[in-house]
Amino acid sequence: MYISGETFHSTRNKRVKLPRHNRNQNNNNNVQLNKKRPSMPYWKSFDFPTIDSSQVQSWSPSQLITHLRTMFTTKGYFKRDLWTESLSQKFLSLQIDGNKLLKMDRSDLIKIVGCADGIKRLVIGILEGEVIRLNGRYEDEIYHDPGGIFSGFDACKTQIYTLQTKTVNDDKFFRKVLVRKLNTVPPAHNLRRYLSSPLTLRIPIQSIYLRLYQKAIPEIFCYLIPQEQCLDQRNNLMTAPMLSLPFINAISLPCHDMVLSNYTIVIDSLIQGTLSVLHFGTRKWLYMDRSSSFHSPEDIFRPDWMCWINELLLVFQGIQLAEGTDWQMGISFLHSKIHWKSMYYGNLPYMFAYISKGSKLRFFIFSPNLEMTTPLTQISQEFNLDSIMDRFGIIKTVINIYSILETIYRNWKIYVSITHIPSISSLHPLYLSVQRNGETIIEFFGEFVKKTISSNLMNQFFKFETLCAMYSDTKHIKNLVHCVDTNGNFDLPMREKDGACRILIQPVGYHYYPTDEEEWKSCLRTVLEVLHDMHKVGWTHRDIHWGNIMKHDSNCTKKRDKDNNDMKKQGLYNDVGQVTVVKRNYIDDEWLLIDLEMGGRVNEVLDLTLWDRWPEKAEKGQIYKACYDVWQIERMLHEVGDNEFKTFSKYFWKLRNLLQRAAIDEISAAEALRCEWFVIDNEFIW
């Protein structure tokens, strides 16, 4: 909501061009305010209450009316204007200012508004919630619920009023009112205030859950209202909405003296349970998972809990620590699991996280663009999982986080459009297992990729011993994937008990297609160099296509063993016995050839045929020659189409002619590398 003198605007620097309708909305805010907005409008990033009781006490009647009018009109909560001019006149005539409003109870509001119909009772309900909220205060950017205003308040005897006007149980109504529809994500430096901002509406709940605490903890009425006080406009008793379930769990789950596993249940009911209820009934764009078991050593690298949008961008994660663990150690532990790179996070401005330590829980964000001492910053108070009110505070924080996640989802193209990563297919879901044809599972762990090949696929097409030999013999080859252990040292594939094959792979790359002749030259040169090195040690790749050519993740580092260091000291020799002097362009090192599973020995007799990948001579019962790998490069270029290369130099077309004859004339990778296209600029000298 708009608060006079205290409106906040987003300052996040957008890295992509906004769609036209968003550009108009952002660039012409002053014009838009004077126009009638559509139903359920977008909120500006900080159109929410940022005031506390000390500010409200200084409001004049006109300032208070401005606040209430904004809240009840299309710029605030609802689809229709609930605030009428007659209400403004009554507030003015009675000289109701901010100080008087803070002291009002329901009977005072009934005298002003009346309760003849459901709409007026709805206004009374919202006004009463606003009185409660405005009695709160902010300290260190954290909103604190009011205390002391509920003394003597007996919820079960309070006069009945309505909270809705449509159907008996309209969950969509509560979700629309509670989840602010933002026009853009709030800037990171103001998230602490935004996430702690009070809920826009209290949730009806069966009074049986309230009776135990309404006297001991009257502040629960900041969040809840007895269901028995809520009617629809037909005077039918409404049922509690689904959004009451997280609050019921918060009240019902035990407190104190719990083991870590029981705190896990509490955390999941408050965080994942709230997100699930908010997400219920909508298109399934949120996916959540908990790492509940460890089947292999690399599983410890996952966070304990994760949440993705569209099963692609990891937007929320959490870790749980033992009671005596130091917070700083937990922050370092969380930091090690983030792996902030564009290939995983796209154009996200930040990622949410939580750390729990026994009964304590804190929310954080990670943002590399924060102008703070560390990109991992606490954005909430420390919550006590043994406290009912702190559990409510966690639910409130998650509801406000959901409003930001929903904003990311609605503006999806903005967050998956990266300048140097031109396609959404170039993004990889971090820690999410992705199945390919039901036989291969790929999972990105940040600095390495886990690839699991099913036993069925291994038995039909691959030989485990061959894979081990190939990864062992090619571990020195640059710009080729290698099998490693969890520490980044060279290793061999592992055979599981069920016959599946598990491979940890480095380096990590993303899909990228060259955009000009220099990039094409760099890409093809790298592929030919890798093939040349593979052929020299007696191996062929056999699966050269665009899906197996990637760009390096430049941030990915790997520990090299002494064998690799020794290779750097050795001279490389070409096919005629002369020393090869290679002057590599730095961009050549960005390309990566992946997937060795189809590979085999040079001149090995084939036991299968892949007509869509190999030349006609490469059929079952015949040998597979090294030159067939070179021929597959031409097949890739043919799939792209000649229009892509129509402006390229004549030397490129000479290379194309050479590659087209590769299978027939047995053109080697070394011979292709001597083509004028590669040496004309003296970047590659033989």
C-alpha positions as CSV (number, residue, x, y, z in Angstrom):
1,M,0.0,0.0,0.0
2,Y,1.0,3.6,-0.5
3,I,2.0,5.3,2.7
4,S,2.4,9.1,2.5
5,G,6.0,10.1,2.5
6,E,7.4,6.6,2.6
7,T,7.1,4.8,-0.8
8,F,9.9,2.6,-1.9
9,H,10.9,1.8,-5.5
10,S,12.9,-1.0,-7.0
11,T,16.5,-0.1,-7.9
12,R,17.6,-3.4,-9.2
13,N,19.5,-3.0,-12.4
14,K,17.8,-5.0,-15.2
15,R,20.2,-6.8,-17.5
16,V,17.7,-7.5,-20.3
17,K,15.2,-5.4,-22.3
18,L,11.8,-5.5,-20.7
19,P,8.7,-6.3,-22.7
20,R,6.9,-3.3,-24.0
21,H,4.0,-3.4,-21.6
22,N,6.4,-3.6,-18.6
23,R,8.5,-0.8,-20.0
24,N,5.5,1.4,-20.2
25,Q,4.5,0.5,-16.7
26,N,7.9,1.2,-15.2
27,N,8.8,4.3,-17.2
28,N,5.4,6.1,-16.8
29,N,4.5,5.5,-13.2
30,N,3.2,9.0,-12.7
31,V,0.8,8.6,-15.7
32,Q,-0.4,5.1,-14.6
33,L,-1.3,6.3,-11.1
34,N,-3.9,8.6,-12.6
35,K,-5.5,5.9,-14.7
36,K,-8.0,3.3,-13.5
37,R,-6.1,0.1,-12.9
38,P,-7.3,-3.4,-13.9
39,S,-8.6,-5.8,-11.3
40,M,-6.0,-7.3,-9.0
41,P,-3.3,-4.8,-10.1
42,Y,0.4,-5.3,-9.7
43,W,1.8,-3.8,-6.5
44,K,4.9,-1.6,-6.8
45,S,7.8,-3.3,-5.1
46,F,7.3,-1.5,-1.8
47,D,3.7,-0.5,-1.8
48,F,3.2,-2.1,1.7
49,P,2.9,-0.8,5.2
50,T,6.3,0.4,6.4
51,I,5.0,2.5,9.2
52,D,4.7,1.7,12.9
53,S,2.5,3.0,15.7
54,S,4.7,6.1,16.4
55,Q,4.1,7.3,12.9
56,V,0.4,6.5,12.8
57,Q,-0.1,8.5,16.0
58,S,1.0,11.7,14.2
59,W,-1.4,11.2,11.3
60,S,-4.1,13.8,10.8
61,P,-7.6,12.7,9.7
62,S,-6.9,13.5,6.1
63,Q,-3.6,11.5,6.2
64,L,-5.4,8.5,7.7
65,I,-8.2,8.7,5.1
66,T,-5.5,8.8,2.3
67,H,-4.0,5.6,3.8
68,L,-7.3,3.8,4.1
69,R,-8.6,4.9,0.7
70,T,-5.4,3.6,-0.9
71,M,-5.7,0.3,1.0
72,F,-9.3,-0.3,-0.1
73,T,-9.1,0.9,-3.7
74,T,-7.7,-0.8,-6.8
75,K,-4.3,0.4,-5.8
76,G,-4.4,-1.8,-2.7
77,Y,-5.9,-5.2,-1.9
78,F,-9.1,-5.8,-3.7
79,K,-10.8,-6.1,-7.1
80,R,-13.4,-3.4,-6.3
81,D,-13.3,-0.2,-4.4
82,L,-14.5,-1.0,-0.9
83,W,-13.8,2.5,0.5
84,T,-16.6,4.9,-0.2
85,E,-16.8,8.7,0.0
86,S,-19.4,8.4,2.8
87,L,-16.8,6.6,5.0
88,S,-14.3,9.5,4.3
89,Q,-16.9,12.0,5.4
90,K,-17.6,10.1,8.6
91,F,-13.9,9.9,9.5
92,L,-13.6,13.7,8.8
93,S,-16.7,14.7,10.7
94,L,-15.7,12.6,13.7
95,Q,-12.1,13.9,13.4
96,I,-10.7,10.3,13.6
97,D,-7.0,10.6,13.3
98,G,-4.2,8.1,13.6
99,N,-4.1,8.2,17.4
100,K,-7.8,7.5,17.7
101,L,-7.7,4.7,15.1
102,L,-5.1,2.8,17.1
103,K,-7.4,2.7,20.2
104,M,-10.5,1.6,18.3
105,D,-12.1,-1.8,18.8
106,R,-14.8,-3.6,16.7
107,S,-17.7,-1.9,18.4
108,D,-16.3,1.5,17.5
109,L,-15.9,0.4,13.9
110,I,-19.4,-0.9,13.7
111,K,-20.8,2.4,14.8
112,I,-19.0,4.2,12.0
113,V,-19.4,1.6,9.2
114,G,-22.6,-0.2,10.1
115,C,-23.1,-3.9,9.5
116,A,-26.2,-4.1,7.3
117,D,-24.7,-6.2,4.6
118,G,-21.7,-8.5,3.9
119,I,-19.7,-5.8,2.2
120,K,-19.8,-3.5,5.3
121,R,-18.9,-6.4,7.5
122,L,-16.0,-7.2,5.3
123,V,-14.8,-3.5,5.6
124,I,-15.1,-3.9,9.4
125,G,-13.0,-7.0,9.4
126,I,-10.3,-5.4,7.3
127,L,-10.3,-2.3,9.4
128,E,-9.9,-4.3,12.5
129,G,-7.0,-6.1,11.1
130,E,-5.5,-2.8,10.0
131,V,-5.8,-1.4,13.6
132,I,-3.9,-4.4,14.9
133,R,-1.2,-4.1,12.2
134,L,-0.7,-0.4,12.7
135,N,-0.1,-0.9,16.4
136,G,3.0,-2.8,15.5
137,R,6.5,-1.3,15.2
138,Y,9.7,-1.7,13.3
139,E,13.1,-2.2,14.9
140,D,16.2,-2.8,12.8
141,E,14.0,-3.2,9.7
142,I,12.1,-6.0,11.4
143,Y,8.3,-5.6,12.1
144,H,7.3,-6.6,15.6
145,D,3.7,-7.6,16.3
146,P,1.8,-5.4,18.7
147,G,1.4,-6.4,22.3
148,G,-1.0,-5.4,25.1
149,I,-3.9,-4.5,22.8
150,F,-5.6,-7.9,23.3
151,S,-6.0,-7.9,27.1
152,G,-9.5,-8.9,28.0
153,F,-10.2,-9.9,24.4
154,D,-12.5,-12.9,24.3
155,A,-12.6,-14.1,20.7
156,C,-15.4,-16.6,21.2
157,K,-17.9,-13.9,22.4
158,T,-17.0,-11.2,19.9
159,Q,-19.7,-10.1,17.4
160,I,-19.8,-12.1,14.2
161,Y,-18.6,-10.4,10.9
162,T,-17.6,-11.5,7.5
163,L,-14.2,-11.9,5.8
164,Q,-15.4,-12.6,2.3
165,T,-18.3,-12.0,0.0
166,K,-18.4,-14.7,-2.6
167,T,-18.5,-18.4,-1.6
168,V,-18.3,-20.3,1.6
169,N,-14.7,-21.4,1.1
170,D,-12.9,-19.3,-1.5
171,D,-9.2,-20.2,-1.1
172,K,-8.4,-18.1,-4.2
173,F,-9.7,-15.0,-2.4
174,F,-7.4,-15.5,0.5
175,R,-4.4,-16.3,-1.7
176,K,-5.0,-13.2,-3.8
177,V,-5.3,-11.0,-0.8
178,L,-2.4,-12.4,1.1
179,V,0.1,-12.8,-1.8
180,R,1.0,-9.3,-3.0
181,K,1.2,-9.2,-6.8
182,L,4.4,-7.2,-7.3
183,N,5.3,-5.6,-10.6
184,T,9.0,-6.4,-10.0
185,V,11.0,-8.2,-7.3
186,P,12.0,-6.0,-4.4
187,P,15.7,-4.9,-4.3
188,A,17.9,-7.0,-2.1
189,H,18.9,-4.3,0.4
190,N,15.2,-3.8,1.4
191,L,14.2,-7.5,1.7
192,R,14.6,-7.5,5.4
193,R,11.8,-5.0,5.8
194,Y,9.6,-6.5,3.1
195,L,9.7,-10.1,4.3
196,S,8.8,-9.1,7.9
197,S,5.9,-6.9,6.8
198,P,2.6,-8.0,8.4
199,L,0.0,-10.1,6.5
200,T,-2.7,-8.2,4.7
201,L,-5.5,-10.3,6.2
202,R,-6.1,-12.5,9.2
203,I,-6.8,-16.2,8.6
204,P,-10.0,-17.8,9.9
205,I,-9.3,-20.9,12.0
206,Q,-11.4,-23.2,14.1
207,S,-11.5,-21.7,17.6
208,I,-10.6,-25.1,19.2
209,Y,-7.0,-24.4,18.1
210,L,-7.1,-20.9,19.6
211,R,-8.6,-21.6,23.1
212,L,-5.4,-23.1,24.4
213,Y,-3.4,-20.0,23.6
214,Q,-5.7,-17.0,23.4
215,K,-5.1,-16.0,27.0
216,A,-1.5,-17.0,27.3
217,I,-0.5,-15.6,23.8
218,P,-3.2,-13.1,22.8
219,E,-0.9,-11.9,20.0
220,I,-2.0,-14.9,17.9
221,F,-5.0,-12.8,16.9
222,C,-2.5,-10.7,14.8
223,Y,-2.6,-13.6,12.4
224,L,-5.8,-15.6,13.1
225,I,-9.4,-15.0,13.7
226,P,-12.0,-17.6,15.0
227,Q,-13.8,-19.2,12.1
228,E,-17.1,-18.9,14.0
229,Q,-16.9,-15.1,13.6
230,C,-16.7,-15.3,9.8
231,L,-19.8,-15.5,7.6
232,D,-20.3,-15.0,3.9
233,Q,-22.9,-12.4,2.8
234,R,-25.6,-15.0,2.9
235,N,-24.9,-15.4,6.6
236,N,-23.5,-18.9,6.1
237,L,-20.7,-20.0,8.4
238,M,-17.6,-20.3,6.3
239,T,-15.1,-23.2,6.6
240,A,-11.5,-22.4,7.3
241,P,-9.4,-22.0,4.1
242,M,-6.5,-24.2,3.2
243,L,-4.2,-21.4,4.3
244,S,-5.1,-22.2,7.9
245,L,-3.3,-25.5,7.7
246,P,0.2,-24.1,8.2
247,F,-1.0,-22.2,11.3
248,I,-2.8,-25.3,12.6
249,N,0.5,-27.2,12.3
250,A,2.3,-24.4,14.0
251,I,-0.1,-24.6,16.9
252,S,-0.4,-28.4,17.0
253,L,3.2,-29.6,16.6
254,P,5.0,-30.1,19.9
255,C,7.5,-27.6,21.4
256,H,10.7,-28.0,23.3
257,D,13.1,-30.9,23.9
258,M,12.8,-32.2,20.4
259,V,15.4,-34.1,18.4
260,L,16.7,-32.8,15.1
261,S,14.4,-35.0,13.1
262,N,11.4,-33.6,14.8
263,Y,12.5,-30.0,14.1
264,T,12.8,-31.1,10.4
265,I,9.0,-32.0,10.6
266,V,8.3,-28.5,12.0
267,I,10.4,-26.7,9.4
268,D,8.8,-28.6,6.5
269,S,5.3,-27.9,7.8
270,L,6.1,-24.2,8.1
271,I,8.1,-23.6,5.0
272,Q,7.3,-26.3,2.4
273,G,3.7,-26.7,3.8
274,T,3.0,-23.0,3.4
275,L,4.5,-22.9,-0.1
276,S,2.4,-26.0,-1.1
277,V,-0.8,-24.5,0.2
278,L,-0.2,-21.2,-1.7
279,H,0.7,-23.2,-4.8
280,F,-2.3,-25.4,-4.6
281,G,-4.8,-25.0,-7.4
282,T,-2.4,-23.1,-9.6
283,R,-0.3,-24.3,-12.5
284,K,2.5,-26.4,-11.1
285,W,5.5,-24.1,-11.4
286,L,7.1,-24.8,-8.0
287,Y,8.9,-28.0,-7.3
288,M,10.3,-28.9,-3.8
289,D,12.5,-31.7,-2.6
290,R,14.3,-32.8,0.6
291,S,17.6,-34.8,0.6
292,S,16.4,-37.5,3.0
293,S,18.9,-40.2,2.2
294,F,22.5,-40.6,0.9
295,H,23.1,-43.4,-1.6
296,S,26.5,-42.3,-2.8
297,P,29.4,-40.0,-1.6
298,E,28.4,-37.0,-3.8
299,D,24.9,-36.9,-2.2
300,I,26.3,-35.0,0.8
301,F,26.9,-32.0,-1.5
302,R,23.2,-31.3,-1.9
303,P,21.4,-28.9,0.5
304,D,19.0,-30.5,2.9
305,W,16.0,-28.8,1.2
306,M,15.5,-27.3,-2.2
307,C,12.9,-25.4,-4.3
308,W,12.9,-24.7,-8.0
309,I,10.8,-22.7,-10.4
310,N,9.7,-24.6,-13.5
311,E,12.1,-27.3,-12.4
312,L,15.0,-25.2,-13.7
313,L,16.0,-22.2,-11.5
314,L,16.9,-23.0,-7.9
315,V,15.4,-20.2,-5.9
316,F,15.3,-21.4,-2.3
317,Q,17.4,-23.9,-0.3
318,G,18.0,-24.8,3.3
319,I,20.4,-26.6,5.5
320,Q,20.0,-28.0,9.0
321,L,22.7,-28.1,11.6
322,A,23.2,-29.7,15.0
323,E,22.5,-27.6,18.1
324,G,26.1,-26.7,19.0
325,T,27.2,-25.7,15.5
326,D,28.6,-22.2,15.1
327,W,26.4,-19.9,12.8
328,Q,29.5,-18.8,10.8
329,M,30.3,-22.4,10.1
330,G,26.7,-22.9,8.9
331,I,27.1,-19.8,6.6
332,S,30.3,-21.2,5.1
333,F,28.6,-24.6,4.6
334,L,25.6,-23.0,2.9
335,H,27.9,-20.9,0.7
336,S,29.7,-24.0,-0.5
337,K,26.4,-25.4,-1.9
338,I,25.3,-22.3,-3.8
339,H,27.6,-22.3,-6.9
340,W,26.4,-19.0,-8.2
341,K,26.8,-19.1,-12.0
342,S,24.6,-17.9,-14.9
343,M,24.3,-21.5,-16.2
344,Y,22.5,-22.4,-12.9
345,Y,20.7,-19.2,-11.8
346,G,20.1,-17.4,-15.1
347,N,19.4,-13.7,-14.4
348,L,18.1,-14.1,-10.8
349,P,18.9,-11.1,-8.6
350,Y,19.3,-13.3,-5.5
351,M,18.4,-16.7,-4.0
352,F,16.6,-17.4,-0.7
353,A,18.0,-19.8,1.9
354,Y,17.5,-20.7,5.5
355,I,19.8,-22.2,8.1
356,S,18.5,-24.0,11.2
357,K,20.5,-24.9,14.2
358,G,18.5,-27.1,16.6
359,S,15.5,-24.9,17.5
360,K,16.9,-21.7,15.9
361,L,16.2,-20.7,12.3
362,R,17.4,-17.7,10.2
363,F,16.6,-16.7,6.6
364,F,19.3,-15.5,4.2
365,I,19.7,-14.4,0.7
366,F,22.7,-14.9,-1.6
367,S,23.3,-12.1,-4.1
368,P,26.6,-11.4,-5.8
369,N,25.5,-7.8,-6.5
370,L,24.9,-6.9,-2.9
371,E,26.7,-3.8,-1.8
372,M,27.4,-5.5,1.5
373,T,30.3,-7.2,3.2
374,T,29.3,-10.7,2.0
375,P,26.9,-11.9,-0.7
376,L,25.3,-14.2,1.8
377,T,23.3,-11.9,4.1
378,Q,20.8,-12.5,6.9
379,I,17.3,-11.1,6.1
380,S,15.3,-12.0,9.1
381,Q,15.3,-12.2,12.8
382,E,16.4,-15.4,14.5
383,F,13.3,-17.5,14.9
384,N,12.7,-19.9,17.8
385,L,11.0,-23.1,16.5
386,D,9.7,-23.7,20.0
387,S,7.8,-20.5,20.0
388,I,4.3,-20.4,18.6
389,M,4.6,-16.7,17.6
390,D,8.0,-17.3,15.9
391,R,6.4,-20.2,14.0
392,F,3.8,-17.7,12.8
393,G,6.5,-15.3,11.9
394,I,8.2,-18.0,9.7
395,I,4.9,-18.6,7.9
396,K,4.5,-14.8,7.3
397,T,8.0,-14.7,5.9
398,V,7.4,-17.6,3.6
399,I,4.1,-16.0,2.3
400,N,6.1,-12.8,1.5
401,I,8.8,-14.9,-0.1
402,Y,6.2,-16.7,-2.2
403,S,5.0,-13.3,-3.6
404,I,8.5,-12.7,-4.9
405,L,8.8,-16.2,-6.4
406,E,5.5,-15.7,-8.1
407,T,6.8,-12.4,-9.5
408,I,9.8,-14.3,-10.9
409,Y,7.5,-16.9,-12.4
410,R,5.3,-14.2,-14.1
411,N,8.3,-12.5,-15.6
412,W,10.1,-15.8,-16.4
413,K,11.7,-14.6,-19.7
414,I,13.5,-11.9,-17.9
415,Y,15.2,-14.3,-15.5
416,V,16.2,-16.9,-18.1
417,S,17.5,-14.5,-20.8
418,I,21.2,-14.1,-20.3
419,T,23.4,-12.0,-22.6
420,H,26.2,-14.6,-23.0
421,I,23.8,-17.6,-22.8
422,P,21.4,-17.2,-25.7
423,S,19.1,-20.1,-25.1
424,I,17.0,-21.4,-22.1
425,S,18.4,-24.9,-23.0
426,S,21.8,-23.6,-21.9
427,L,20.6,-23.4,-18.3
428,H,20.9,-26.4,-16.0
429,P,18.8,-27.2,-12.8
430,L,21.2,-27.4,-9.9
431,Y,20.8,-30.5,-7.8
432,L,17.7,-31.7,-9.7
433,S,17.9,-35.1,-11.3
434,V,16.9,-34.9,-14.9
435,Q,16.0,-38.2,-16.7
436,R,16.8,-38.7,-20.4
437,N,14.7,-41.3,-22.1
438,G,14.2,-43.0,-18.8
439,E,17.7,-44.6,-19.1
440,T,20.2,-41.9,-18.2
441,I,20.0,-39.5,-15.2
442,I,21.9,-36.2,-15.2
443,E,22.4,-34.2,-12.1
444,F,24.5,-31.0,-11.8
445,F,26.4,-30.5,-8.5
446,G,28.0,-27.2,-9.3
447,E,31.6,-28.1,-9.9
448,F,30.9,-31.5,-11.4
449,V,28.1,-33.5,-13.1
450,K,26.8,-36.8,-12.0
451,K,25.8,-39.1,-14.8
452,T,24.0,-42.4,-14.1
453,I,23.5,-44.9,-17.0
454,S,20.9,-47.6,-16.3
455,S,21.9,-51.2,-16.3
456,N,19.6,-51.8,-19.2
457,L,21.4,-49.3,-21.4
458,M,24.8,-50.6,-20.2
459,N,23.9,-54.2,-21.2
460,Q,22.5,-53.2,-24.6
461,F,25.1,-50.7,-25.9
462,F,28.0,-50.0,-23.6
463,K,30.8,-52.0,-22.0
464,F,31.9,-50.9,-18.5
465,E,35.5,-52.0,-19.1
466,T,35.7,-50.0,-22.3
467,L,34.5,-46.9,-20.5
468,C,37.1,-47.2,-17.8
469,A,39.9,-47.7,-20.3
470,M,38.8,-44.7,-22.4
471,Y,38.5,-42.3,-19.5
472,S,41.9,-43.5,-18.2
473,D,43.7,-43.1,-21.5
474,T,42.1,-39.6,-22.3
475,K,42.5,-37.9,-18.9
476,H,45.3,-35.7,-20.3
477,I,43.4,-34.3,-23.2
478,K,42.4,-30.7,-22.9
479,N,38.8,-29.6,-23.7
480,L,37.5,-33.1,-23.1
481,V,35.4,-34.2,-20.2
482,H,37.1,-36.4,-17.6
483,C,35.9,-38.8,-14.9
484,V,36.7,-37.4,-11.4
485,D,36.0,-38.1,-7.7
486,T,34.2,-35.7,-5.4
487,N,37.5,-33.9,-4.7
488,G,38.1,-33.2,-8.4
489,N,40.9,-35.8,-8.9
490,F,41.0,-38.0,-11.9
491,D,39.0,-41.2,-11.3
492,L,37.2,-44.0,-13.1
493,P,33.5,-44.8,-13.6
494,M,31.8,-46.8,-10.8
495,R,29.6,-49.8,-11.2
496,E,26.5,-49.9,-8.9
497,K,25.1,-53.0,-7.4
498,D,22.1,-53.0,-9.8
499,G,24.5,-52.8,-12.8
500,A,24.1,-49.1,-13.5
501,C,27.2,-47.0,-14.2
502,R,27.9,-43.8,-12.2
503,I,30.3,-41.2,-13.6
504,L,31.3,-37.9,-12.0
505,I,32.3,-35.6,-14.8
506,Q,34.4,-32.4,-15.1
507,P,34.6,-29.8,-16.5
508,V,31.0,-28.5,-16.5
509,G,29.7,-26.7,-19.6
510,Y,26.6,-25.3,-21.1
511,H,25.1,-25.4,-24.5
512,Y,26.1,-22.5,-26.8
513,Y,26.0,-22.1,-30.6
514,P,28.7,-20.0,-32.3
515,T,27.4,-16.6,-33.6
516,D,30.1,-15.5,-36.0
517,E,33.0,-16.9,-38.1
518,E,35.6,-16.4,-35.3
519,E,33.5,-18.4,-32.8
520,W,32.9,-21.1,-35.4
521,K,36.6,-21.3,-36.1
522,S,37.4,-21.6,-32.4
523,C,34.7,-24.2,-31.9
524,L,35.7,-26.5,-34.8
525,R,39.4,-26.1,-34.1
526,T,38.8,-27.3,-30.5
527,V,36.7,-30.3,-31.6
528,L,39.4,-31.3,-34.2
529,E,42.2,-30.9,-31.7
530,V,40.3,-33.1,-29.1
531,L,39.7,-35.7,-31.8
532,H,43.3,-35.6,-32.9
533,D,44.5,-36.2,-29.3
534,M,41.9,-39.1,-28.9
535,H,42.9,-40.7,-32.1
536,K,46.6,-40.6,-31.2
537,V,45.9,-42.7,-28.1
538,G,43.7,-45.1,-30.0
539,W,40.2,-44.0,-29.3
540,T,37.3,-42.6,-31.4
541,H,34.4,-40.5,-30.0
542,R,31.7,-41.7,-32.5
543,D,29.0,-39.2,-31.2
544,I,29.9,-35.8,-32.6
545,H,26.8,-33.6,-32.6
546,W,25.7,-30.2,-31.2
547,G,24.3,-31.7,-28.0
548,N,27.8,-32.9,-27.2
549,I,29.7,-29.6,-27.8
550,M,29.5,-27.1,-25.0
551,K,31.2,-24.1,-23.6
552,H,33.4,-24.4,-20.6
553,D,32.1,-23.1,-17.3
554,S,35.1,-20.7,-16.7
555,N,34.6,-20.8,-13.0
556,C,34.9,-24.5,-12.7
557,T,38.3,-25.5,-11.3
558,K,39.8,-28.9,-11.1
559,K,42.6,-30.5,-9.2
560,R,45.1,-32.0,-11.6
561,D,47.2,-35.0,-10.6
562,K,50.9,-35.3,-11.5
563,D,50.1,-37.1,-14.8
564,N,48.5,-33.9,-16.2
565,N,51.4,-31.8,-15.0
566,D,53.8,-34.1,-16.8
567,M,51.8,-33.8,-20.0
568,K,52.4,-30.0,-20.0
569,K,56.1,-30.6,-19.9
570,Q,56.1,-33.0,-22.9
571,G,56.3,-32.0,-26.5
572,L,53.4,-32.8,-28.8
573,Y,54.2,-34.5,-32.1
574,N,52.2,-34.4,-35.3
575,D,51.6,-37.3,-37.7
576,V,54.9,-36.8,-39.6
577,G,57.1,-36.8,-36.5
578,Q,57.7,-33.1,-36.3
579,V,57.2,-31.1,-33.1
580,T,53.9,-29.4,-33.0
581,V,53.9,-25.8,-31.8
582,V,50.4,-24.7,-30.9
583,K,49.4,-21.1,-30.3
584,R,45.9,-21.3,-28.8
585,N,43.5,-18.4,-28.7
586,Y,42.1,-18.0,-25.2
587,I,38.6,-18.5,-26.6
588,D,39.6,-21.9,-27.8
589,D,39.8,-23.1,-24.2
590,E,36.1,-22.3,-23.7
591,W,34.8,-25.2,-25.8
592,L,34.2,-28.7,-24.5
593,L,33.5,-32.1,-26.0
594,I,31.4,-34.3,-23.8
595,D,29.8,-37.8,-23.7
596,L,32.3,-40.6,-24.3
597,E,29.9,-43.5,-23.8
598,M,29.5,-44.2,-27.6
599,G,33.3,-44.2,-28.1
600,G,35.5,-47.2,-28.9
601,R,38.9,-48.2,-30.2
602,V,40.2,-47.0,-33.6
603,N,39.4,-49.5,-36.3
604,E,37.3,-51.6,-34.0
605,V,34.7,-53.9,-35.6
606,L,31.2,-52.5,-34.9
607,D,28.5,-54.5,-33.3
608,L,25.8,-52.0,-34.1
609,T,24.8,-49.4,-36.7
610,L,23.7,-45.8,-36.2
611,W,22.7,-44.7,-39.7
612,D,21.6,-41.2,-38.5
613,R,25.0,-40.5,-37.1
614,W,27.7,-42.4,-39.0
615,P,28.6,-42.6,-42.7
616,E,27.2,-45.5,-44.7
617,K,30.4,-47.5,-44.5
618,A,30.2,-47.5,-40.7
619,E,27.8,-50.4,-40.3
620,K,27.6,-53.5,-38.2
621,G,30.4,-55.9,-38.9
622,Q,32.7,-53.2,-40.4
623,I,35.5,-51.3,-38.7
624,Y,35.0,-47.7,-37.4
625,K,37.8,-45.5,-38.7
626,A,39.1,-42.3,-37.0
627,C,38.1,-40.3,-40.1
628,Y,34.5,-41.1,-39.5
629,D,34.6,-38.7,-36.4
630,V,35.9,-36.0,-38.7
631,W,33.1,-36.6,-41.2
632,Q,30.5,-36.2,-38.4
633,I,31.7,-32.5,-38.1
634,E,30.5,-31.9,-41.6
635,R,27.2,-33.6,-40.8
636,M,26.8,-31.0,-37.9
637,L,27.4,-28.1,-40.3
638,H,24.9,-29.5,-42.8
639,E,22.2,-29.6,-40.1
640,V,22.8,-25.9,-39.4
641,G,22.2,-25.0,-43.0
642,D,24.3,-23.0,-45.5
643,N,22.5,-19.7,-44.7
644,E,24.4,-19.6,-41.4
645,F,27.7,-19.5,-43.3
646,K,26.9,-17.5,-46.5
647,T,29.1,-14.5,-45.4
648,F,32.0,-16.7,-44.3
649,S,35.4,-16.5,-46.1
650,K,36.4,-18.8,-48.9
651,Y,38.8,-20.7,-46.6
652,F,35.8,-21.9,-44.6
653,W,34.2,-23.4,-47.7
654,K,37.5,-25.2,-48.5
655,L,37.3,-26.8,-45.1
656,R,33.7,-27.8,-45.8
657,N,34.8,-29.5,-49.0
658,L,37.6,-31.3,-47.1
659,L,35.2,-32.5,-44.4
660,Q,32.7,-33.8,-46.9
661,R,35.4,-36.1,-48.3
662,A,36.7,-37.2,-44.9
663,A,35.0,-40.6,-44.8
664,I,36.0,-41.5,-48.4
665,D,39.5,-40.0,-48.6
666,E,40.2,-40.9,-44.9
667,I,40.9,-37.3,-43.9
668,S,42.4,-37.2,-40.4
669,A,41.8,-34.5,-37.7
670,A,45.4,-33.4,-38.1
671,E,45.0,-32.9,-41.8
672,A,41.8,-30.9,-41.3
673,L,43.6,-28.7,-38.8
674,R,46.2,-27.8,-41.4
675,C,43.4,-26.3,-43.5
676,E,44.0,-22.6,-44.5
677,W,41.0,-21.5,-42.6
678,F,42.8,-22.3,-39.3
679,V,46.3,-21.2,-40.2
680,I,45.6,-18.1,-42.3
681,D,45.8,-15.9,-39.2
682,N,48.8,-17.7,-37.8
683,E,47.0,-18.7,-34.7
684,F,47.7,-22.3,-35.4
685,I,51.2,-23.1,-36.7
686,W,52.6,-26.5,-37.7
